Amino acid sequence: MAVIFRDRAPDALNEGSPTAERSRAAASGAQQPAGPAARTRGRAAAGETARREGGATAQPRRTTAARSAERRVALVTGGAAGIGAAIAARLATDCDVIIADRDEEAAQRCAARLNGRRRNVAALAMDAGDADSIAAVCARIAAEWGRCDILVNNAGIAKTYPFTDYPTDHWQAVLDVNLTGPLLLAQTLVPLMRKQRWGRIVNVASISGIRASAGRTAYGTSKAAVMGLTRQMAIELAGEGITANAVAPGPIETPMTSALHSTQTRDGYLRAVPMRRYGRPEEIAAAVAFLASDDASYITGHTLPVDGGYLAAGLLDI
């Protein structure tokens, strides 16, 4: 039997836009939040009106929208729930965030929650395994935001079968989302980072890419390849102010793992993890936020396990 997860935080499997569509907005009469370029044009017009009406010395008041246009822009794929949502929430304290997820309704709900906390978050529909979908989202980001400073490749899927029974079509589907998607996104968005000579790429890998787990032939292989892709990105982009790193989550407490991990599986992890607990999505988000920050300016090409000591452990009892 296959277990299939689409565009969700892959670390939950580590057993181990402006957002509504324009046509929908037009039908409902809802006003779309403008991207930074549109906001800039609006502020210029408002400033000119103020000068005409209030004299040459009148200055338009700086608004939250005006300040956000000067902030960095981050794209988080698979950001509608789980670890992806935690990453979006953490980055939204300092950046404008775009959540891209195959489940557009869930992405909209996540963005609405964060915007309720006075954040500036948008949601876009994107299938991380489809090249045309990726190209369309990247084109929209370039047109409406004009920049992308941080790319977090978090979307992922897993399809589990015994090794000898693993279907090649499922193998390809996992590689399309987990490996080819991050490649295409980075290739398309790096030119926007080059404009600022600053950029951060953070790929969400997995401890399953370092230590093999039963049934994860495609998933583990794809995550090992993501770590290699991260190193390749790092060395070729290092001279342009762009870093590329990865995080490798261990077992993380999410609704997905709560539903999928049997008591036996959970007990096995609690014995194997020296901290004797599952991680929290916010702990992965904290690691991603650090790697995406100015403080990590001399760190590139590395994979940071966030696993409660799982990879370091051998015998835990004397």
C-alpha positions in Angstrom: 0.0 0.0 0.0 1.3 3.5 -0.8 1.1 6.4 1.6 1.0 9.6 -0.4 1.5 13.2 0.9 1.3 16.2 -1.5 3.0 19.5 -0.9 3.2 19.2 2.8 6.2 19.8 5.1 8.4 16.8 4.3 9.9 16.8 7.7 6.6 15.5 9.1 7.5 12.4 7.1 11.0 12.2 8.6 10.4 9.1 10.3 13.1 10.3 10.4 -1.6 37.1 -4.0 -1.8 38.9 -3.4 -3.5 35.6 -3.5 -7.0 34.8 -4.6 -7.4 34.2 -8.3 -8.2 37.5 -10.1 -11.4 36.0 -11.5 -12.6 34.9 -8.1 -11.8 38.3 -6.7 -13.7 40.0 -9.4 -16.7 37.8 -8.8 -16.7 38.5 -5.1 -15.8 42.2 -5.4 -12.9 41.6 -2.9 -10.0 43.9 -3.3 -6.6 42.2 -3.9 -3.7 43.2 -1.7 -1.2 44.9 -4.0 2.4 43.7 -4.5 5.2 46.1 -3.6 5.5 47.6 -7.1 1.8 48.5 -7.2 2.0 49.9 -3.7 5.0 52.0 -4.7 3.0 53.5 -7.6 0.1 54.2 -5.3 2.3 56.0 -2.8 3.8 58.1 -5.5 0.3 59.2 -6.7 -0.8 59.9 -3.1 2.3 62.0 -2.5 1.7 64.1 -5.6 -1.9 64.7 -4.5 -0.7 65.7 -1.0 1.8 68.2 -2.6 -0.9 69.7 -4.8 -3.4 70.1 -1.9 -1.1 70.8 1.0 1.8 72.6 -0.5 5.4 71.6 -1.4 6.4 70.9 2.2 3.6 68.3 2.8 5.1 64.8 3.3 3.0 61.6 2.9 2.8 59.6 6.1 4.8 56.4 6.0 2.5 53.5 6.4 3.0 49.8 7.2 2.5 49.1 3.5 5.2 51.6 2.6 7.6 50.0 5.0 6.8 46.5 3.8 7.8 47.5 0.2 11.3 48.0 1.5 11.4 44.6 3.3 12.8 41.4 1.9 10.5 39.0 0.2 10.5 35.2 1.0 8.9 32.4 -0.9 8.0 29.3 1.2 6.8 26.3 -0.8 4.5 23.8 0.9 3.8 26.5 3.4 0.1 25.9 4.1 0.5 23.6 7.1 2.9 21.9 9.4 6.5 22.9 9.3 6.0 25.0 6.2 3.4 27.1 8.0 5.8 27.5 11.0 8.5 28.7 8.6 6.2 31.2 7.0 5.1 32.6 10.4 8.7 32.9 11.6 9.9 34.7 8.4 6.9 37.0 8.4 8.2 38.9 11.4 10.9 40.4 9.2 9.9 39.8 5.6 7.0 39.8 3.2 6.1 36.2 2.7 4.6 34.3 -0.2 3.1 30.9 0.6 3.0 28.6 -2.4 1.1 25.4 -2.0 -0.8 22.9 -4.0 -3.7 23.3 -1.6 -4.7 26.9 -2.4 -7.5 27.0 0.2 -5.2 25.9 3.0 -2.6 28.4 1.9 -5.2 31.2 1.9 -6.3 30.2 5.5 -2.7 30.2 6.7 -2.0 33.6 5.1 -5.2 35.0 6.7 -4.2 33.8 10.1 -0.8 35.5 9.8 -2.2 38.7 8.3 -4.4 38.8 11.4 -1.2 39.2 13.4 -0.3 42.3 11.3 1.9 40.4 8.9 2.1 40.8 5.2 1.6 37.3 3.7 0.2 36.2 0.4 -0.8 32.8 -0.9 -0.4 31.3 -4.4 -1.4 28.0 -5.8 1.6 26.0 -7.0 2.3 22.3 -7.8 6.0 21.8 -6.9 6.2 18.9 -9.2 4.9 20.7 -12.3 7.4 22.9 -14.3 4.6 25.0 -15.8 3.1 25.7 -12.4 6.5 26.7 -11.1 7.2 29.0 -14.0 3.8 30.7 -13.6 4.3 31.5 -9.9 7.9 32.8 -10.5 6.7 35.0 -13.3 4.0 36.4 -11.0 6.5 37.1 -8.2 8.7 38.9 -10.7 5.8 41.0 -12.0 4.1 41.8 -8.7 6.8 41.9 -6.1 9.9 42.6 -8.3 12.2 40.6 -6.0 12.7 37.4 -4.1 15.4 37.4 -1.5 14.7 34.2 0.3 13.6 30.8 -1.2 12.6 28.0 1.2 12.1 24.8 -0.7 9.9 23.0 1.8 7.3 21.2 -0.4 7.7 17.4 -0.6 5.9 14.1 -1.0 6.6 10.5 0.1 5.3 7.3 -1.4 6.3 4.2 0.6 6.8 0.7 -0.8 9.3 -2.1 -0.1 12.4 -1.6 -2.2 11.8 -4.6 -4.5 8.2 -3.4 -5.2 8.8 0.3 -5.7 6.9 1.5 -8.8 9.0 3.6 -11.2 6.1 6.0 -11.7 6.0 6.8 -8.0 9.8 7.1 -8.0 9.6 9.7 -10.7 6.7 11.6 -8.9 8.7 11.9 -5.7 11.8 13.1 -7.6 9.8 15.7 -9.5 8.5 17.3 -6.3 11.4 16.8 -3.9 14.4 17.4 -6.2 13.5 18.8 -9.6 11.1 21.4 -8.1 13.8 23.0 -5.9 16.2 23.0 -8.9 13.7 24.8 -11.1 12.7 27.3 -8.4 16.2 28.2 -7.7 17.2 28.5 -11.3 14.3 30.9 -12.0 14.5 33.0 -8.8 18.3 33.5 -8.5 18.2 36.3 -11.1 15.9 38.2 -8.8 18.4 37.7 -5.9 21.3 38.9 -8.1 19.6 42.3 -8.5 20.3 42.9 -4.7 23.5 40.8 -4.7 21.9 39.1 -1.7 20.0 35.9 -1.4 19.3 32.9 0.8 18.2 29.5 -0.4 17.2 27.0 2.3 16.3 23.5 1.2 14.3 21.3 3.6 16.0 17.9 3.4 15.6 15.0 5.9 17.4 12.7 8.2 16.1 10.1 5.8 18.6 11.4 3.3 21.4 10.5 5.8 20.2 7.3 7.4 18.0 5.0 5.4 14.6 4.0 6.6 12.4 1.1 5.3 10.0 1.9 2.6 11.6 5.2 1.7 13.5 4.3 -1.5 12.5 7.4 -3.4 12.0 9.7 -0.5 15.4 9.0 1.1 17.2 9.1 -2.2 15.6 12.4 -3.1 16.6 14.0 0.2 20.2 12.8 -0.2 20.2 14.3 -3.6 18.8 17.6 -2.3 21.8 17.8 0.0 24.1 17.4 -3.0 22.1 19.9 -4.9 22.5 22.4 -2.0 26.3 22.0 -2.2 26.3 22.6 -5.9 24.1 25.7 -5.6 26.4 27.0 -2.8 29.7 26.8 -4.7 28.3 28.3 -7.9 26.4 31.2 -6.3 28.9 32.1 -3.4 30.5 34.9 -5.3 27.2 36.7 -5.8 26.1 37.2 -2.2 23.8 34.2 -2.3 24.1 31.3 0.1 22.5 27.9 -0.1 22.0 25.6 2.9 19.7 22.8 4.0 18.1 21.6 7.2 17.5 17.9 7.9 14.6 17.5 10.3 14.2 14.5 12.5 10.8 13.3 13.8 8.6 16.3 14.2 5.3 16.6 16.0 2.7 17.5 13.4 -0.9 16.5 12.7 0.5 14.3 10.0 2.9 12.3 12.2 0.2 12.2 14.9 -2.1 10.4 12.5 0.5 8.2 10.8 3.0 7.1 13.5 1.9 4.0 15.3 2.6 3.6 19.0 5.4 1.2 18.0 6.9 3.8 15.6 6.6 6.6 18.2 8.2 4.4 20.9 11.0 3.6 18.6 11.8 7.2 18.0 11.6 8.2 21.6 14.2 5.5 22.4 16.4 6.6 19.5 16.3 10.3 20.0 18.5 11.4 23.0 16.2 14.2 23.9 13.4 11.6 24.2 10.8 13.7 22.4 9.6 14.7 18.9 10.6 18.1 17.7 8.2 21.0 17.1 7.7 22.7 13.8 8.8 26.0 15.3 12.2 24.5 16.1 12.7 23.7 12.4 11.5 27.2 11.5 14.1 28.7 13.9 16.9 26.9 12.1 15.6 28.0 8.7 15.3 31.6 9.9 18.9 31.7 11.0 20.2 30.3 7.7 18.0 32.9 5.9 19.4 35.8 8.0 22.3 38.2 7.7 23.9 36.3 10.7 24.5 33.3 8.4 26.4 35.3 5.8 29.5 33.1 5.9 27.7 29.8 6.0 27.0 28.0 2.7 26.8 24.5 1.4 25.9 22.9 4.7 23.1 20.7 6.0 22.0 21.3 9.5 20.3 18.3 11.2 17.6 19.4 13.6 16.9 16.1 15.2 17.3 16.0 19.0 20.6 14.2 18.6 19.2 11.3 16.5 22.1 11.2 14.0 24.7 11.5 16.7 23.3 8.7 18.8 24.7 5.2 19.3 24.0 3.2 22.4 22.0 5.4 24.8 22.0 3.1 27.9 24.9 2.0 30.0 
